[in-house]
C-alpha cells in the first residue's frame, strides 16, 4: 500500500535579529558613565546621589528589558 505524501507546512524560524535588541545596550552602557553618579550631592532621604542613582539604573534596566520583550514577542 503506497503512502500518500503529506504536504509539509513551512515552519517559521524565529530570529533574534530584531533591531529592538539594540536597546538592551542602554542598561549596560549607562552605568559605565561614572560622571553621572560620581558625587555626593544631592541627597534624597539622607542617601547620597550614588545610592539612589544606582536604584534608578535598576529601574532603567527593567523598563528597557520589558520594552524589548513586548516589542519582540510574537
Predicted model as a PDB file, atoms N, CA, C, CB and O in Angstrom, pLDDT in the B-factor column:
MODEL        1                                                                  
ATOM      1  N   UNK A   1       0.837  -1.164   0.000  1.00 65.00           N  
ATOM      2  CA  UNK A   1       0.000   0.000   0.000  1.00 65.00           C  
ATOM      3  C   UNK A   1       0.896   1.246   0.000  1.00 65.00           C  
ATOM      4  CB  UNK A   1      -0.960  -0.012   1.216  1.00 65.00           C  
ATOM      5  O   UNK A   1       1.778   1.378   0.849  1.00 65.00           O  
ATOM      6  N   UNK A   2       0.676   2.127  -0.920  1.00 68.00           N  
ATOM      7  CA  UNK A   2       1.506   3.313  -1.068  1.00 68.00           C  
ATOM      8  C   UNK A   2       1.011   4.415  -0.131  1.00 68.00           C  
ATOM      9  CB  UNK A   2       1.504   3.802  -2.533  1.00 68.00           C  
ATOM     10  O   UNK A   2      -0.189   4.667  -0.022  1.00 68.00           O  
ATOM     11  N   UNK A   3       1.966   5.064   0.541  1.00 72.00           N  
ATOM     12  CA  UNK A   3       1.599   6.174   1.427  1.00 72.00           C  
ATOM     13  C   UNK A   3       1.461   7.440   0.598  1.00 72.00           C  
ATOM     14  CB  UNK A   3       2.654   6.370   2.561  1.00 72.00           C  
ATOM     15  O   UNK A   3       2.241   7.701  -0.319  1.00 72.00           O  
ATOM     16  N   UNK A   4       0.460   8.205   0.944  1.00 71.00           N  
ATOM     17  CA  UNK A   4       0.294   9.469   0.244  1.00 71.00           C  
ATOM     18  C   UNK A   4       1.219  10.495   0.881  1.00 71.00           C  
ATOM     19  CB  UNK A   4      -1.190   9.949   0.283  1.00 71.00           C  
ATOM     20  O   UNK A   4       1.322  10.565   2.106  1.00 71.00           O  
ATOM     21  N   UNK A   5       1.893  11.291   0.058  1.00 69.00           N  
ATOM     22  CA  UNK A   5       2.806  12.291   0.626  1.00 69.00           C  
ATOM     23  C   UNK A   5       2.020  13.373   1.377  1.00 69.00           C  
ATOM     24  CB  UNK A   5       3.670  12.933  -0.491  1.00 69.00           C  
ATOM     25  O   UNK A   5       0.989  13.861   0.915  1.00 69.00           O  
ATOM     26  N   UNK A   6       2.531  13.712   2.509  1.00 69.00           N  
ATOM     27  CA  UNK A   6       1.908  14.751   3.333  1.00 69.00           C  
ATOM     28  C   UNK A   6       2.595  16.070   3.007  1.00 69.00           C  
ATOM     29  CB  UNK A   6       2.014  14.415   4.872  1.00 69.00           C  
ATOM     30  O   UNK A   6       3.821  16.181   3.020  1.00 69.00           O  
ATOM     31  N   UNK A   7       1.769  17.059   2.717  1.00 69.00           N  
ATOM     32  CA  UNK A   7       2.332  18.376   2.414  1.00 69.00           C  
ATOM     33  C   UNK A   7       2.848  18.992   3.708  1.00 69.00           C  
ATOM     34  CB  UNK A   7       1.272  19.307   1.737  1.00 69.00           C  
ATOM     35  O   UNK A   7       2.120  19.166   4.685  1.00 69.00           O  
ATOM     36  N   UNK A   8       4.121  19.308   3.668  1.00 73.00           N  
ATOM     37  CA  UNK A   8       4.707  19.901   4.855  1.00 73.00           C  
ATOM     38  C   UNK A   8       4.443  21.393   4.855  1.00 73.00           C  
ATOM     39  CB  UNK A   8       6.215  19.614   4.929  1.00 73.00           C  
ATOM     40  O   UNK A   8       4.624  22.080   3.850  1.00 73.00           O  
ATOM     41  N   UNK A   9       4.011  21.875   6.005  1.00 71.00           N  
ATOM     42  CA  UNK A   9       3.801  23.317   6.125  1.00 71.00           C  
ATOM     43  C   UNK A   9       5.136  23.948   6.490  1.00 71.00           C  
ATOM     44  CB  UNK A   9       2.696  23.656   7.195  1.00 71.00           C  
ATOM     45  O   UNK A   9       5.882  23.417   7.313  1.00 71.00           O  
ATOM     46  N   UNK A  10       5.426  25.069   5.880  1.00 72.00           N  
ATOM     47  CA  UNK A  10       6.702  25.715   6.190  1.00 72.00           C  
ATOM     48  C   UNK A  10       6.722  26.167   7.647  1.00 72.00           C  
ATOM     49  CB  UNK A  10       6.948  26.917   5.250  1.00 72.00           C  
ATOM     50  O   UNK A  10       5.765  26.757   8.148  1.00 72.00           O  
ATOM     51  N   UNK A  11       7.821  25.879   8.302  1.00 69.00           N  
ATOM     52  CA  UNK A  11       7.972  26.251   9.699  1.00 69.00           C  
ATOM     53  C   UNK A  11       8.635  27.615   9.754  1.00 69.00           C  
ATOM     54  CB  UNK A  11       8.798  25.191  10.486  1.00 69.00           C  
ATOM     55  O   UNK A  11       9.692  27.839   9.165  1.00 69.00           O  
ATOM     56  N   UNK A  12       7.992  28.517  10.471  1.00 70.00           N  
ATOM     57  CA  UNK A  12       8.553  29.856  10.588  1.00 70.00           C  
ATOM     58  C   UNK A  12       9.679  29.810  11.610  1.00 70.00           C  
ATOM     59  CB  UNK A  12       7.462  30.899  10.995  1.00 70.00           C  
ATOM     60  O   UNK A  12       9.467  29.443  12.766  1.00 70.00           O  
ATOM     61  N   UNK A  13      10.856  30.178  11.184  1.00 68.00           N  
ATOM     62  CA  UNK A  13      12.006  30.173  12.073  1.00 68.00           C  
ATOM     63  C   UNK A  13      12.040  31.478  12.849  1.00 68.00           C  
ATOM     64  CB  UNK A  13      13.319  29.968  11.283  1.00 68.00           C  
ATOM     65  O   UNK A  13      11.828  32.558  12.298  1.00 68.00           O  
ATOM     66  N   UNK A  14      12.303  31.356  14.104  1.00 63.00           N  
ATOM     67  CA  UNK A  14      12.383  32.540  14.948  1.00 63.00           C  
ATOM     68  C   UNK A  14      13.777  33.151  14.828  1.00 63.00           C  
ATOM     69  CB  UNK A  14      12.059  32.191  16.426  1.00 63.00           C  
ATOM     70  O   UNK A  14      14.787  32.450  14.884  1.00 63.00           O  
ATOM     71  N   UNK A  15      13.808  34.438  14.666  1.00 65.00           N  
ATOM     72  CA  UNK A  15      15.079  35.125  14.523  1.00 65.00           C  
ATOM     73  C   UNK A  15      15.262  36.074  15.706  1.00 65.00           C  
ATOM     74  CB  UNK A  15      15.148  35.894  13.173  1.00 65.00           C  
ATOM     75  O   UNK A  15      14.323  36.756  16.116  1.00 65.00           O  
ATOM     76  N   UNK A  16      16.458  36.111  16.240  1.00 72.00           N  
ATOM     77  CA  UNK A  16      16.770  37.033  17.328  1.00 72.00           C  
ATOM     78  C   UNK A  16      17.454  38.287  16.797  1.00 72.00           C  
ATOM     79  CB  UNK A  16      17.659  36.348  18.372  1.00 72.00           C  
ATOM     80  O   UNK A  16      18.169  38.973  17.527  1.00 72.00           O  
ATOM     81  N   UNK A  17      17.233  38.574  15.549  1.00 83.00           N  
ATOM     82  CA  UNK A  17      17.901  39.705  14.921  1.00 83.00           C  
ATOM     83  C   UNK A  17      17.015  40.951  14.848  1.00 83.00           C  
ATOM     84  CB  UNK A  17      18.350  39.321  13.534  1.00 83.00           C  
ATOM     85  O   UNK A  17      17.111  41.731  13.901  1.00 83.00           O  
ATOM     86  N   UNK A  18      16.175  41.128  15.828  1.00 87.00           N  
ATOM     87  CA  UNK A  18      15.312  42.300  15.858  1.00 87.00           C  
ATOM     88  C   UNK A  18      16.129  43.540  16.211  1.00 87.00           C  
ATOM     89  CB  UNK A  18      14.162  42.104  16.864  1.00 87.00           C  
ATOM     90  O   UNK A  18      16.995  43.480  17.084  1.00 87.00           O  
ATOM     91  N   UNK A  19      15.866  44.647  15.553  1.00 91.00           N  
ATOM     92  CA  UNK A  19      16.585  45.881  15.901  1.00 91.00           C  
ATOM     93  C   UNK A  19      16.245  46.369  17.316  1.00 91.00           C  
ATOM     94  CB  UNK A  19      16.258  46.981  14.885  1.00 91.00           C  
ATOM     95  O   UNK A  19      16.988  47.163  17.893  1.00 91.00           O  
ATOM     96  N   UNK A  20      15.151  45.905  17.861  1.00 91.00           N  
ATOM     97  CA  UNK A  20      14.789  46.282  19.239  1.00 91.00           C  
ATOM     98  C   UNK A  20      15.821  45.771  20.238  1.00 91.00           C  
ATOM     99  CB  UNK A  20      13.396  45.733  19.601  1.00 91.00           C  
ATOM    100  O   UNK A  20      15.969  46.349  21.315  1.00 91.00           O  
ATOM    101  N   UNK A  21      16.529  44.711  19.907  1.00 92.00           N  
ATOM    102  CA  UNK A  21      17.523  44.154  20.823  1.00 92.00           C  
ATOM    103  C   UNK A  21      18.674  45.123  21.094  1.00 92.00           C  
ATOM    104  CB  UNK A  21      18.071  42.856  20.262  1.00 92.00           C  
ATOM    105  O   UNK A  21      19.350  45.001  22.116  1.00 92.00           O  
ATOM    106  N   UNK A  22      18.905  46.074  20.207  1.00 94.00           N  
ATOM    107  CA  UNK A  22      19.970  47.054  20.419  1.00 94.00           C  
ATOM    108  C   UNK A  22      19.689  47.916  21.649  1.00 94.00           C  
ATOM    109  CB  UNK A  22      20.131  47.943  19.179  1.00 94.00           C  
ATOM    110  O   UNK A  22      20.617  48.445  22.261  1.00 94.00           O  
ATOM    111  N   UNK A  23      18.423  48.058  22.012  1.00 94.00           N  
ATOM    112  CA  UNK A  23      18.095  48.859  23.190  1.00 94.00           C  
ATOM    113  C   UNK A  23      18.638  48.232  24.469  1.00 94.00           C  
ATOM    114  CB  UNK A  23      16.587  49.036  23.302  1.00 94.00           C  
ATOM    115  O   UNK A  23      18.785  48.918  25.480  1.00 94.00           O  
ATOM    116  N   UNK A  24      18.935  46.945  24.433  1.00 94.00           N  
ATOM    117  CA  UNK A  24      19.462  46.282  25.625  1.00 94.00           C  
ATOM    118  C   UNK A  24      20.875  46.764  25.970  1.00 94.00           C  
ATOM    119  CB  UNK A  24      19.465  44.770  25.421  1.00 94.00           C  
ATOM    120  O   UNK A  24      21.378  46.460  27.052  1.00 94.00           O  
ATOM    121  N   UNK A  25      21.506  47.494  25.087  1.00 95.00           N  
ATOM    122  CA  UNK A  25      22.811  48.079  25.397  1.00 95.00           C  
ATOM    123  C   UNK A  25      22.695  49.258  26.357  1.00 95.00           C  
ATOM    124  CB  UNK A  25      23.502  48.525  24.118  1.00 95.00           C  
ATOM    125  O   UNK A  25      23.655  49.590  27.052  1.00 95.00           O  
ATOM    126  N   UNK A  26      21.533  49.889  26.397  1.00 96.00           N  
ATOM    127  CA  UNK A  26      21.347  51.065  27.259  1.00 96.00           C  
ATOM    128  C   UNK A  26      21.626  50.744  28.726  1.00 96.00           C  
ATOM    129  CB  UNK A  26      19.922  51.608  27.111  1.00 96.00           C  
ATOM    130  O   UNK A  26      22.433  51.438  29.345  1.00 96.00           O  
ATOM    131  N   UNK A  27      20.983  49.704  29.322  1.00 96.00           N  
ATOM    132  CA  UNK A  27      21.274  49.454  30.738  1.00 96.00           C  
ATOM    133  C   UNK A  27      22.676  48.906  30.996  1.00 96.00           C  
ATOM    134  CB  UNK A  27      20.267  48.494  31.292  1.00 96.00           C  
ATOM    135  O   UNK A  27      23.081  48.784  32.152  1.00 96.00           O  
ATOM    136  N   UNK A  28      23.411  48.579  29.959  1.00 96.00           N  
ATOM    137  CA  UNK A  28      24.799  48.147  30.132  1.00 96.00           C  
ATOM    138  C   UNK A  28      25.736  49.352  30.089  1.00 96.00           C  
ATOM    139  CB  UNK A  28      25.192  47.120  29.043  1.00 96.00           C  
ATOM    140  O   UNK A  28      26.663  49.453  30.893  1.00 96.00           O  
ATOM    141  N   UNK A  29      25.494  50.256  29.158  1.00 96.00           N  
ATOM    142  CA  UNK A  29      26.404  51.376  28.935  1.00 96.00           C  
ATOM    143  C   UNK A  29      26.182  52.509  29.946  1.00 96.00           C  
ATOM    144  CB  UNK A  29      26.234  51.907  27.517  1.00 96.00           C  
ATOM    145  O   UNK A  29      27.148  53.102  30.425  1.00 96.00           O  
ATOM    146  N   UNK A  30      24.935  52.812  30.269  1.00 95.00           N  
ATOM    147  CA  UNK A  30      24.656  53.967  31.141  1.00 95.00           C  
ATOM    148  C   UNK A  30      25.339  53.846  32.507  1.00 95.00           C  
ATOM    149  CB  UNK A  30      23.149  54.120  31.338  1.00 95.00           C  
ATOM    150  O   UNK A  30      25.914  54.837  32.958  1.00 95.00           O  
ATOM    151  N   UNK A  31      25.313  52.701  33.194  1.00 94.00           N  
ATOM    152  CA  UNK A  31      26.029  52.640  34.477  1.00 94.00           C  
ATOM    153  C   UNK A  31      27.549  52.775  34.354  1.00 94.00           C  
ATOM    154  CB  UNK A  31      25.711  51.344  35.162  1.00 94.00           C  
ATOM    155  O   UNK A  31      28.224  53.041  35.348  1.00 94.00           O  
ATOM    156  N   UNK A  32      28.082  52.599  33.172  1.00 95.00           N  
ATOM    157  CA  UNK A  32      29.522  52.773  32.973  1.00 95.00           C  
ATOM    158  C   UNK A  32      29.923  54.241  32.875  1.00 95.00           C  
ATOM    159  CB  UNK A  32      29.961  52.042  31.721  1.00 95.00           C  
ATOM    160  O   UNK A  32      31.111  54.561  32.922  1.00 95.00           O  
ATOM    161  N   UNK A  33      28.955  55.126  32.741  1.00 93.00           N  
ATOM    162  CA  UNK A  33      29.216  56.561  32.655  1.00 93.00           C  
ATOM    163  C   UNK A  33      29.316  57.106  34.078  1.00 93.00           C  
ATOM    164  CB  UNK A  33      28.093  57.303  31.836  1.00 93.00           C  
ATOM    165  O   UNK A  33      28.327  57.583  34.636  1.00 93.00           O  
ATOM    166  N   UNK A  34      30.497  57.034  34.655  1.00 91.00           N  
ATOM    167  CA  UNK A  34      30.661  57.342  36.077  1.00 91.00           C  
ATOM    168  C   UNK A  34      30.400  58.803  36.423  1.00 91.00           C  
ATOM    169  CB  UNK A  34      32.045  56.977  36.511  1.00 91.00           C  
ATOM    170  O   UNK A  34      30.087  59.108  37.574  1.00 91.00           O  
ATOM    171  N   UNK A  35      30.517  59.695  35.478  1.00 91.00           N  
ATOM    172  CA  UNK A  35      30.263  61.100  35.782  1.00 91.00           C  
ATOM    173  C   UNK A  35      28.800  61.337  36.188  1.00 91.00           C  
ATOM    174  CB  UNK A  35      30.619  61.968  34.572  1.00 91.00           C  
ATOM    175  O   UNK A  35      28.477  62.377  36.761  1.00 91.00           O  
ATOM    176  N   UNK A  36      27.918  60.370  35.891  1.00 88.00           N  
ATOM    177  CA  UNK A  36      26.514  60.514  36.277  1.00 88.00           C  
ATOM    178  C   UNK A  36      26.306  60.379  37.782  1.00 88.00           C  
ATOM    179  CB  UNK A  36      25.673  59.485  35.554  1.00 88.00           C  
ATOM    180  O   UNK A  36      25.377  60.969  38.334  1.00 88.00           O  
ATOM    181  N   UNK A  37      27.161  59.609  38.449  1.00 86.00           N  
ATOM    182  CA  UNK A  37      26.928  59.347  39.875  1.00 86.00           C  
ATOM    183  C   UNK A  37      28.178  59.512  40.728  1.00 86.00           C  
ATOM    184  CB  UNK A  37      26.386  57.955  40.056  1.00 86.00           C  
ATOM    185  O   UNK A  37      28.202  59.048  41.868  1.00 86.00           O  
ATOM    186  N   UNK A  38      29.194  60.146  40.221  1.00 87.00           N  
ATOM    187  CA  UNK A  38      30.434  60.316  40.966  1.00 87.00           C  
ATOM    188  C   UNK A  38      30.398  61.607  41.788  1.00 87.00           C  
ATOM    189  CB  UNK A  38      31.636  60.324  40.008  1.00 87.00           C  
ATOM    190  O   UNK A  38      31.274  62.463  41.663  1.00 87.00           O  
ATOM    191  N   UNK A  39      29.379  61.727  42.622  1.00 86.00           N  
ATOM    192  CA  UNK A  39      29.261  62.895  43.501  1.00 86.00           C  
ATOM    193  C   UNK A  39      28.368  62.540  44.686  1.00 86.00           C  
ATOM    194  CB  UNK A  39      28.689  64.127  42.728  1.00 86.00           C  
ATOM    195  O   UNK A  39      27.651  61.540  44.661  1.00 86.00           O  
ATOM    196  N   UNK A  40      28.422  63.362  45.709  1.00 85.00           N  
ATOM    197  CA  UNK A  40      27.699  63.088  46.950  1.00 85.00           C  
ATOM    198  C   UNK A  40      26.347  63.788  46.989  1.00 85.00           C  
ATOM    199  CB  UNK A  40      28.531  63.515  48.146  1.00 85.00           C  
ATOM    200  O   UNK A  40      25.381  63.258  47.539  1.00 85.00           O  
ATOM    201  N   UNK A  41      26.283  64.952  46.416  1.00 88.00           N  
ATOM    202  CA  UNK A  41      25.046  65.732  46.434  1.00 88.00           C  
ATOM    203  C   UNK A  41      24.304  65.538  45.121  1.00 88.00           C  
ATOM    204  CB  UNK A  41      25.340  67.235  46.678  1.00 88.00           C  
ATOM    205  O   UNK A  41      24.972  65.256  44.126  1.00 88.00           O  
ATOM    206  N   UNK A  42      23.048  65.658  45.031  1.00 90.00           N  
ATOM    207  CA  UNK A  42      22.083  65.932  46.097  1.00 90.00           C  
ATOM    208  C   UNK A  42      21.752  64.664  46.872  1.00 90.00           C  
ATOM    209  CB  UNK A  42      20.803  66.544  45.516  1.00 90.00           C  
ATOM    210  O   UNK A  42      21.917  63.552  46.370  1.00 90.00           O  
ATOM    211  N   UNK A  43      21.300  64.842  48.057  1.00 91.00           N  
ATOM    212  CA  UNK A  43      20.875  63.721  48.898  1.00 91.00           C  
ATOM    213  C   UNK A  43      19.354  63.654  48.891  1.00 91.00           C  
ATOM    214  CB  UNK A  43      21.418  63.867  50.357  1.00 91.00           C  
ATOM    215  O   UNK A  43      18.675  64.678  48.972  1.00 91.00           O  
ATOM    216  N   UNK A  44      18.839  62.460  48.795  1.00 89.00           N  
ATOM    217  CA  UNK A  44      17.393  62.237  48.857  1.00 89.00           C  
ATOM    218  C   UNK A  44      17.140  61.296  50.018  1.00 89.00           C  
ATOM    219  CB  UNK A  44      16.825  61.651  47.505  1.00 89.00           C  
ATOM    220  O   UNK A  44      17.617  60.161  50.020  1.00 89.00           O  
ATOM    221  N   UNK A  45      16.394  61.762  51.001  1.00 90.00           N  
ATOM    222  CA  UNK A  45      16.108  60.945  52.176  1.00 90.00           C  
ATOM    223  C   UNK A  45      17.362  60.599  52.954  1.00 90.00           C  
ATOM    224  CB  UNK A  45      15.400  59.680  51.769  1.00 90.00           C  
ATOM    225  O   UNK A  45      17.401  59.575  53.636  1.00 90.00           O  
ATOM    226  N   UNK A  46      18.394  61.438  52.865  1.00 90.00           N  
ATOM    227  CA  UNK A  46      19.637  61.197  53.568  1.00 90.00           C  
ATOM    228  C   UNK A  46      20.606  60.309  52.815  1.00 90.00           C  
ATOM    229  CB  UNK A  46      19.350  60.598  54.881  1.00 90.00           C  
ATOM    230  O   UNK A  46      21.737  60.114  53.260  1.00 90.00           O  
ATOM    231  N   UNK A  47      20.183  59.762  51.673  1.00 88.00           N  
ATOM    232  CA  UNK A  47      21.052  58.890  50.883  1.00 88.00           C  
ATOM    233  C   UNK A  47      21.813  59.718  49.850  1.00 88.00           C  
ATOM    234  CB  UNK A  47      20.228  57.775  50.186  1.00 88.00           C  
ATOM    235  O   UNK A  47      21.218  60.552  49.167  1.00 88.00           O  
ATOM    236  N   UNK A  48      23.120  59.496  49.732  1.00 90.00           N  
ATOM    237  CA  UNK A  48      23.899  60.210  48.706  1.00 90.00           C  
ATOM    238  C   UNK A  48      23.412  59.845  47.301  1.00 90.00           C  
ATOM    239  CB  UNK A  48      25.409  59.884  48.845  1.00 90.00           C  
ATOM    240  O   UNK A  48      22.746  58.829  47.103  1.00 90.00           O  
ATOM    241  N   UNK A  49      23.750  60.678  46.357  1.00 88.00           N  
ATOM    242  CA  UNK A  49      23.305  60.502  44.977  1.00 88.00           C  
ATOM    243  C   UNK A  49      23.698  59.135  44.426  1.00 88.00           C  
ATOM    244  CB  UNK A  49      23.882  61.601  44.096  1.00 88.00           C  
ATOM    245  O   UNK A  49      22.944  58.542  43.655  1.00 88.00           O  
ATOM    246  N   UNK A  50      24.872  58.624  44.812  1.00 89.00           N  
ATOM    247  CA  UNK A  50      25.341  57.342  44.284  1.00 89.00           C  
ATOM    248  C   UNK A  50      24.299  56.239  44.492  1.00 89.00           C  
ATOM    249  CB  UNK A  50      26.666  56.946  44.951  1.00 89.00           C  
ATOM    250  O   UNK A  50      24.026  55.460  43.578  1.00 89.00           O  
ATOM    251  N   UNK A  51      23.719  56.175  45.694  1.00 90.00           N  
ATOM    252  CA  UNK A  51      22.810  55.075  46.009  1.00 90.00           C  
ATOM    253  C   UNK A  51      21.488  55.176  45.270  1.00 90.00           C  
ATOM    254  CB  UNK A  51      22.555  55.029  47.486  1.00 90.00           C  
ATOM    255  O   UNK A  51      21.012  54.174  44.736  1.00 90.00           O  
ATOM    256  N   UNK A  52      20.880  56.356  45.224  1.00 90.00           N  
ATOM    257  CA  UNK A  52      19.588  56.409  44.551  1.00 90.00           C  
ATOM    258  C   UNK A  52      19.728  56.402  43.033  1.00 90.00           C  
ATOM    259  CB  UNK A  52      18.827  57.640  44.990  1.00 90.00           C  
ATOM    260  O   UNK A  52      18.797  56.007  42.332  1.00 90.00           O  
ATOM    261  N   UNK A  53      20.872  56.833  42.517  1.00 92.00           N  
ATOM    262  CA  UNK A  53      21.086  56.727  41.074  1.00 92.00           C  
ATOM    263  C   UNK A  53      21.271  55.257  40.680  1.00 92.00           C  
ATOM    264  CB  UNK A  53      22.317  57.568  40.639  1.00 92.00           C  
ATOM    265  O   UNK A  53      20.821  54.840  39.613  1.00 92.00           O  
ATOM    266  N   UNK A  54      21.934  54.473  41.539  1.00 92.00           N  
ATOM    267  CA  UNK A  54      22.055  53.039  41.270  1.00 92.00           C  
ATOM    268  C   UNK A  54      20.669  52.393  41.219  1.00 92.00           C  
ATOM    269  CB  UNK A  54      22.932  52.353  42.349  1.00 92.00           C  
ATOM    270  O   UNK A  54      20.427  51.522  40.383  1.00 92.00           O  
ATOM    271  N   UNK A  55      19.776  52.801  42.085  1.00 93.00           N  
ATOM    272  CA  UNK A  55      18.400  52.291  42.056  1.00 93.00           C  
ATOM    273  C   UNK A  55      17.712  52.688  40.750  1.00 93.00           C  
ATOM    274  CB  UNK A  55      17.596  52.823  43.269  1.00 93.00           C  
ATOM    275  O   UNK A  55      16.970  51.892  40.174  1.00 93.00           O  
ATOM    276  N   UNK A  56      17.951  53.903  40.283  1.00 94.00           N  
ATOM    277  CA  UNK A  56      17.373  54.332  39.003  1.00 94.00           C  
ATOM    278  C   UNK A  56      17.914  53.501  37.840  1.00 94.00           C  
ATOM    279  CB  UNK A  56      17.663  55.822  38.759  1.00 94.00           C  
ATOM    280  O   UNK A  56      17.199  53.256  36.868  1.00 94.00           O  
ATOM    281  N   UNK A  57      19.182  53.062  37.934  1.00 95.00           N  
ATOM    282  CA  UNK A  57      19.737  52.197  36.900  1.00 95.00           C  
ATOM    283  C   UNK A  57      18.999  50.861  36.856  1.00 95.00           C  
ATOM    284  CB  UNK A  57      21.235  51.969  37.141  1.00 95.00           C  
ATOM    285  O   UNK A  57      18.797  50.297  35.781  1.00 95.00           O  
ATOM    286  N   UNK A  58      18.600  50.357  38.012  1.00 97.00           N  
ATOM    287  CA  UNK A  58      17.823  49.112  38.058  1.00 97.00           C  
ATOM    288  C   UNK A  58      16.484  49.316  37.357  1.00 97.00           C  
ATOM    289  CB  UNK A  58      17.603  48.648  39.526  1.00 97.00           C  
ATOM    290  O   UNK A  58      16.064  48.480  36.558  1.00 97.00           O  
ATOM    291  N   UNK A  59      15.817  50.425  37.657  1.00 97.00           N  
ATOM    292  CA  UNK A  59      14.530  50.711  37.008  1.00 97.00           C  
ATOM    293  C   UNK A  59      14.701  50.885  35.498  1.00 97.00           C  
ATOM    294  CB  UNK A  59      13.893  51.976  37.614  1.00 97.00           C  
ATOM    295  O   UNK A  59      13.844  50.460  34.723  1.00 97.00           O  
ATOM    296  N   UNK A  60      15.806  51.509  35.080  1.00 97.00           N  
ATOM    297  CA  UNK A  60      16.086  51.663  33.654  1.00 97.00           C  
ATOM    298  C   UNK A  60      16.248  50.301  32.986  1.00 97.00           C  
ATOM    299  CB  UNK A  60      17.349  52.513  33.443  1.00 97.00           C  
ATOM    300  O   UNK A  60      15.736  50.083  31.888  1.00 97.00           O  
ATOM    301  N   UNK A  61      16.951  49.393  33.636  1.00 97.00           N  
ATOM    302  CA  UNK A  61      17.149  48.049  33.087  1.00 97.00           C  
ATOM    303  C   UNK A  61      15.848  47.278  32.974  1.00 97.00           C  
ATOM    304  CB  UNK A  61      18.123  47.272  33.944  1.00 97.00           C  
ATOM    305  O   UNK A  61      15.606  46.603  31.973  1.00 97.00           O  
ATOM    306  N   UNK A  62      15.002  47.375  34.003  1.00 98.00           N  
ATOM    307  CA  UNK A  62      13.709  46.684  33.974  1.00 98.00           C  
ATOM    308  C   UNK A  62      12.825  47.263  32.877  1.00 98.00           C  
ATOM    309  CB  UNK A  62      13.001  46.788  35.343  1.00 98.00           C  
ATOM    310  O   UNK A  62      12.192  46.517  32.130  1.00 98.00           O  
ATOM    311  N   UNK A  63      12.777  48.580  32.777  1.00 97.00           N  
ATOM    312  CA  UNK A  63      11.944  49.221  31.758  1.00 97.00           C  
ATOM    313  C   UNK A  63      12.417  48.871  30.349  1.00 97.00           C  
ATOM    314  CB  UNK A  63      11.948  50.740  31.946  1.00 97.00           C  
ATOM    315  O   UNK A  63      11.601  48.579  29.475  1.00 97.00           O  
ATOM    316  N   UNK A  64      13.720  48.899  30.129  1.00 97.00           N  
ATOM    317  CA  UNK A  64      14.267  48.594  28.809  1.00 97.00           C  
ATOM    318  C   UNK A  64      14.020  47.139  28.438  1.00 97.00           C  
ATOM    319  CB  UNK A  64      15.766  48.898  28.767  1.00 97.00           C  
ATOM    320  O   UNK A  64      13.623  46.843  27.311  1.00 97.00           O  
ATOM    321  N   UNK A  65      14.254  46.227  29.382  1.00 96.00           N  
ATOM    322  CA  UNK A  65      14.037  44.807  29.111  1.00 96.00           C  
ATOM    323  C   UNK A  65      12.566  44.526  28.834  1.00 96.00           C  
ATOM    324  CB  UNK A  65      14.524  43.956  30.290  1.00 96.00           C  
ATOM    325  O   UNK A  65      12.242  43.739  27.944  1.00 96.00           O  
ATOM    326  N   UNK A  66      11.675  45.160  29.587  1.00 97.00           N  
ATOM    327  CA  UNK A  66      10.236  44.973  29.363  1.00 97.00           C  
ATOM    328  C   UNK A  66       9.815  45.482  27.992  1.00 97.00           C  
ATOM    329  CB  UNK A  66       9.430  45.686  30.450  1.00 97.00           C  
ATOM    330  O   UNK A  66       9.036  44.834  27.293  1.00 97.00           O  
ATOM    331  N   UNK A  67      10.333  46.643  27.611  1.00 96.00           N  
ATOM    332  CA  UNK A  67      10.001  47.205  26.302  1.00 96.00           C  
ATOM    333  C   UNK A  67      10.476  46.291  25.175  1.00 96.00           C  
ATOM    334  CB  UNK A  67      10.621  48.598  26.147  1.00 96.00           C  
ATOM    335  O   UNK A  67       9.726  46.023  24.236  1.00 96.00           O  
ATOM    336  N   UNK A  68      11.703  45.818  25.260  1.00 95.00           N  
ATOM    337  CA  UNK A  68      12.250  44.934  24.212  1.00 95.00           C  
ATOM    338  C   UNK A  68      11.444  43.641  24.161  1.00 95.00           C  
ATOM    339  CB  UNK A  68      13.760  44.623  24.471  1.00 95.00           C  
ATOM    340  O   UNK A  68      11.143  43.140  23.077  1.00 95.00           O  
ATOM    341  N   UNK A  69      11.097  43.103  25.317  1.00 95.00           N  
ATOM    342  CA  UNK A  69      10.315  41.863  25.341  1.00 95.00           C  
ATOM    343  C   UNK A  69       8.959  42.057  24.651  1.00 95.00           C  
ATOM    344  CB  UNK A  69      10.108  41.388  26.794  1.00 95.00           C  
ATOM    345  O   UNK A  69       8.549  41.235  23.831  1.00 95.00           O  
ATOM    346  N   UNK A  70       8.279  43.137  24.988  1.00 95.00           N  
ATOM    347  CA  UNK A  70       6.961  43.383  24.393  1.00 95.00           C  
ATOM    348  C   UNK A  70       7.037  43.617  22.884  1.00 95.00           C  
ATOM    349  CB  UNK A  70       6.308  44.582  25.061  1.00 95.00           C  
ATOM    350  O   UNK A  70       6.146  43.207  22.140  1.00 95.00           O  
ATOM    351  N   UNK A  71       8.096  44.273  22.443  1.00 93.00           N  
ATOM    352  CA  UNK A  71       8.199  44.597  21.027  1.00 93.00           C  
ATOM    353  C   UNK A  71       8.701  43.415  20.183  1.00 93.00           C  
ATOM    354  CB  UNK A  71       9.120  45.785  20.845  1.00 93.00           C  
ATOM    355  O   UNK A  71       8.531  43.426  18.964  1.00 93.00           O  
ATOM    356  N   UNK A  72       9.303  42.418  20.792  1.00 92.00           N  
ATOM    357  CA  UNK A  72       9.867  41.319  20.017  1.00 92.00           C  
ATOM    358  C   UNK A  72       9.094  40.004  20.152  1.00 92.00           C  
ATOM    359  CB  UNK A  72      11.285  41.101  20.429  1.00 92.00           C  
ATOM    360  O   UNK A  72       9.359  39.065  19.402  1.00 92.00           O  
ATOM    361  N   UNK A  73       8.165  39.916  21.071  1.00 88.00           N  
ATOM    362  CA  UNK A  73       7.424  38.653  21.184  1.00 88.00           C  
ATOM    363  C   UNK A  73       6.446  38.533  20.037  1.00 88.00           C  
ATOM    364  CB  UNK A  73       6.679  38.561  22.537  1.00 88.00           C  
ATOM    365  O   UNK A  73       6.035  39.525  19.435  1.00 88.00           O  
ATOM    366  N   UNK A  74       6.082  37.298  19.748  1.00 69.00           N  
ATOM    367  CA  UNK A  74       5.192  37.053  18.596  1.00 69.00           C  
ATOM    368  C   UNK A  74       3.889  36.501  19.044  1.00 69.00           C  
ATOM    369  CB  UNK A  74       5.826  36.106  17.600  1.00 69.00           C  
ATOM    370  O   UNK A  74       3.016  36.233  18.218  1.00 69.00           O  
TER     371      UNK A  74                                                      
ENDMDL                                                                          
END                                                                             
